[in-house]
């Protein structure tokens, strides 16, 4: 994820994550607000394959590489266009690819507080088909309202609770 997304999670996320020590080593002081916010450097550094192997006593699982490129932008933008695609369709496809990159970045944001909810993601131009002109700023989450309904439940053995509550089994 670090390689594909570029960069790494902020220190305050790594500090709270349960598997940080499995993939990162601490190389600096960790402050409450995150060392990276104070001095621009992270207190954490990704382990090399050798360090991971020494710490976990096993080789890291390296997934199959499906693309020649290593970061999200390159994977999406460098993917070949269909052959004989007219120039105007290439321009349109390029805009769709930029929207896809922005959409994926919102879904895989390292910080859970900044990561988009399904509702927020559903409003993205990549999903709605609207023109993509700038980085998407999701709408705030809608508050969850409790819906109360008066339900008369028939406790008669033959009456059935499902139908009395306007439900079907």
Secondary structure, 3 states (H helix, E strand, C coil): CHHHHCCCCCHHHHHHCCCHHHHEEECCCCCCCCHHHHHCCCCEEECCHHHHHHHHCCCCCCCCCCCCCCCHHHHHHCCCCCCCCCHHHHHHHHHHHHHHHHHHHHHCCCCCCCCCCHHHHHCCHHHHCCCCCCCCCCCCCCCCCCCCCCCCCCCCCCCCHHHHCCCCC
